[in-house]
Amino acid sequence: MASETKDQTTLTVTASQALGRPDGRAAIRLQTKELGSIAFEVDQQAIDALRRDLATAEQFLRQPKTKN
């Protein structure tokens, strides 16, 4: 089941694919553990925001794990 945190649902992404349409539009398809395949259309601004956020997420993953 997808986990929910303060007004948002968190999904586990297992794969992704960039999709191009004949009319020049672009989309990203994500394969998720909880919902299967979902896709969303993106423009350059969305791609730039995703790049920034993915870089930040990668930094979180690279941080040493702390024991509580």
N, C-alpha and C positions, 0 to 999 in steps of 0.2 A: 504494500500500500504506500502511496506517496505520503511523505511526511509534510505536515503543515506547520508553518511558523508565522505567527503574527500577520495575518491577512495575505499569506502567499503559500502556494503549494510547491514543494521541492521535489523534483523528479531526478532519477538516476539516469544519466545519459550513457548509453552503451556504444553508440556509433553516430556519425554525422555525415552529411553529404551536401555539397553545394549544387544547386540546380539552376540552370539557365533556361529561360523561356524564349521562344522564337521572337517575341516582341521586345526582347532586350531586358526584361525584368529578371530579377534574381530572387532565389529563395534558399533557405537552409532547411534541410530535413534532419530531424533528430530522431534516433531510435531510443526509446526510453523503456526502462524495465517495467514501469507501472502502467503506461498508457499505450505502449507500442510506438508506432510511427506518427510524428507530428511534423508539420512544416509551417514556416512563416516567411512571408515576403520581406525582403530587406532592401534598403537603399544605401547609398554610400555613407550617409550619416549613421545609420544603424550598424553598418559594418565597422566603422571607426569606433563606435561605442563598445561593440562586442570585443574588438581587439584590445581596447583599454581594460575592460573588465576581465577578460581572459588572462591578461598579463598580471593583473592584481591577484586573481585566483591562483595562478601559478606560484606567485610569491608566497601566498598562504600555505600552499602545499609543500614548499621548500623549507619553511621554517621548522626548526627543531621542535619535536613534540615535547610538551611538558607533562610531567606526571602530577596528578592531583592527589 
